[in-house]
Amino acid sequence: MNKGDRIYVAGHRGLVGSAIVRRLETDGFDHLVLRTRSELDLRRQDQVDRFFEQERPDYVFLAAAKVGGIYANNAYPADFIRDNLLIQTHVIDAAHRAGVEKLLFLGSSCIYPKQAPQPMTEECLLTGPLEATNRPYALAKIAGLEMVRSYRRQFGFRGIAVMPTNLYGPHDNFDPETSHVLPALLRKIHEARAAGAAEVEVWGTGQPRREFLHVDDLADACVFLMQRYEGELALNVGVGDDVTIRELAELIAGVVGFEGKLRFDASKPDGTPRKLLDVSRLHALGWRARISLEKGVADTYEWFRRRAT
Ligand code: GFB
């Protein structure tokens, strides 16, 4: 990737896309091609084709996707499978036909089998049944990985894919119903402290384990891999370490300064018991996450508070 290249970041208003844009701008890439959802509906093939014919980007970061937490995945399964299949199919195909130099597709760690041995290596893909709460999303993402791989094999198209673990950071969705656990708890605990509440409800048993990667680290890895990686295998991107949901809630309570009680509601789903990525391949390539969970949560809380006030 050269400084003068035209780089299209699909989904630049989202958690991942906005972090990739920040990273590219810091590195001096100033020919970014960006479109909001109202300017370009990626679910419409005619619009996507026209956009690629007119703009002819050299590189594409495909970070546009319908995403959400455990509740949203469960409640809107049709939206998750339809929107993701449409977006990725249109963008990958149009990028190939418009002669894009290279494309990076984002998968997700939830596409690995529910009972995969931990930490999960890249090879465990498609070796067992998926977690039911996010199967539609996971299947769409698996189709995207296969599409990138197939276009590489049949057409020599330089598509690569990365498999990020659970992400967090600025520009995340903080809606308590549809968001992921980390922003949901930051908001709930912040509001509980402001209201002087005695307790906060945390979904599930608190026992599932999750790995959390700051999105600025992910953006750094994406730019690194776009420049250095050319393999067929979708590479795991994570920190290599996980915490229980209880530990996460306690950490957030500490950052926010909430001294009340955490009440676990076991009638809500736990989802996958554990999701920890094996990041040996990425480490061997020379990349490591740098932002600790403590610092990342504190910074994200600062961002949330500035935005909320
Ligand atoms: O982040 P999360 O929604 O998604 O939930 P997954 C992780 C864990 O946190 C679950 C618990 O065990 C939840 O029950 N949890 C506790 C909460 N309190 C809350 C809360 O207030 N809100 C939320 N959302 N969770 C998603 C997938 O799985 O992860 C997606 O559904 C995607 O497809 C994403 O892959 C990365 O980690 O379980």
Boltz pocket constraint, residues with backbone or C-beta under 6 A from the ligand:
constraints:
  - pocket:
      binder: B
      contacts: [[A, 68], [A, 69], [A, 70], [A, 71], [A, 73], [A, 108], [A, 109], [A, 110], [A, 111], [A, 133], [A, 134], [A, 137], [A, 138], [A, 165], [A, 166], [A, 167], [A, 176], [A, 177], [A, 178], [A, 179], [A, 180], [A, 181], [A, 182], [A, 184], [A, 185], [A, 188], [A, 201], [A, 202], [A, 203], [A, 204], [A, 208], [A, 210], [A, 245], [A, 268], [A, 269], [A, 270], [A, 271], [A, 272]]
      max_distance: 6.0
